[in-house]
């Protein structure tokens, strides 16, 4: 038996110097990214506080901001997984709409709270399953498959409602939107968002599922040759996104007390934008739940500040666009120092 | 100082990346009309240096003089305007555009400033291809349809479409067969005769001896020797400069008691495995402790055979058995579960997660072992990865560094560690030392032999005949998808194998 050649002398004592800065660099970069997002959020709070000191910092307003952020936030957590795996889900808004109207038809409402929750989640999972099968086993490009789902789900939602708003009559559902249901001032919707976020973070960072998601997004061929079932993983990811849409639809039903086929309009763009400014790579291989949630909060806060100041939504859209550009530019700068 | 300043003179070039000092004061002088070879281990700074020269990286310090005048290469375009062209190892062609469009990309001949004069572009492309000895390439064809060698010619035509004074070639022969290499050298000769300077990077020392005029050796971001005569400097001296120690082309000894242990049952059996259009039915037995080599040229079906055994390609006929049990054809997961592991040819594209740490690259095939109900025990994962990488003496000895910061040899060790950790019993190695510098190769050979001694069966593919002969116990020689000869490595020599891969043999 032959021993491997011992490594060249100088290399061993060089190790600590070589590894320390690299490690520190990584931590520093992650910090800069999160800190800059927190900075933007803080700046927005200051702007809100200065322009509308009484309204903006009012507890009710802050509760409102968080509640509004919860619906899109849950969608964004699912989207973060999909994007991290190198995919995209354009159908989230349409799935939210379809799930919310399906869960609020008269027939479903007969089953009360449980029926509405069950239907929302099931419709979300069903749509996710179709997306996943088409992409993972049908070999369709995610962009196209989910674009098709966007169109069909919206169409089906319109067909179910005939364009009418479906009012929710279940008391137990409507109660969840009332102030009486707040626990220590936290609305139930926000708690759901928090739970989804925590679970999402744990799954992405601490489980084999999360690791495989990152591997598939970072290098699908390498993942396949390493023995990962890439197709099954992709199927699960779109199922997960569908599940998040189902939960979001349920939250939206509580929030609005109704189901509408126009629900979730442009959620796909908001969710993608929030994930991207949060630091998730659109090309896959790196995702951050914390960043995505901060992205959601930034967007929701902007919307709120503009509404309080009676500014039109067109200005709001322009501001959102500018923030996306600024965030990505900042990230490119931090990334280019790699 | 010479009365005529050198064409290019770089001095004291420094460049740092976070955690890495890639260039630490490098000097490089290139004269017009010479072939200046750049040698160095992976991570020695060659790539960084040529990227600085191409304007793709901005140096932190140092000066660049072009014909004696100090210049700043702010962008690749700036470098191109001076007449510096770079042909990267990974060809940067647009597959969906035609040859002519690729050659003129970014400087299309136009009428009225924006209408592309396609015919003129095609004609000038034809002329360039002719000059390169490849008149058979149709300028109207899509680049994606061409072979690797032809694509390289297109890349070169693109360089020549500018008024080029200096061409940098990064391992141009890596993807070429011997006769294509001859053509490459002829082109290099023509260029230098015209006064063009060539900076030539290669791992193959014999090539440098054939066409090089002078050699600059880089090590750890410094030029340890500049402008050595390429033809007369002894190989041993060059290798010593690159590695900082004296290394012959060392292969580990084979076990004295003879391999294969004749009585042993085969671990891997390949029976009539074939893929139409790629390789003909092949039979192969692999016993524990044995290293079998597949020798052949690019296109002889070597990699395809390996990938089909591994399940990454679906066979059109035949089967693979492990311990006598057939594997599900075309399933990587079945192969991995049965104990197969592949270290593929394109490490970065096919094996590594470049954004991730060494640990995560090593553990990716074994995640379920460190997890309960999907929950990863990161301490156990880290510990196991550390143990596996230590066993292979992977440097640096810290598995939390990003895998992209490792040298080629250590990246290969990370891939091997992945399979070692998995408890793999049959290791498939596709060009195991590709992109691995000469100094690190001996270490990698020793690792492979040690794994075999510990009972693994190894099937390796290499285009370097000495490597197959030196490392393997038994050699299968392939030619155009067919096994033309099988023999113990001891009974073959380089000459014989080369004859076989080129001519085939009635003795098969």
Interface residues (C-beta under 8 A of the other chain):
Chain A: X1 X2 X3 X4 X5 X6 X7 X8 X9 X10 X11 X12 X14 X15 X18 X19 X20 X21 X22 X23 X25 X26 X206 X207 X208 X209 X211 X212 X214 X215 X218 X219 X221 X222 X223 X224 X225 X226 X227 X228 X229 X285 X286 X337 X338
Chain B: X17 X18 X19 X20 X243 X244 X245 X250 X252 X253 X255 X310 X312 X332 X333 X335 X336 X337 X342 X344 X349 X350 X351 X352 X353 X354 X355 X356 X360 X364 X365 X367 X368 X371 X374 X375 X376 X378 X392 X393 X395 X396 X397 X398 X400 X401 X402 X405 X418 X439 X442 X443 X446 X447 X449 X450 X453
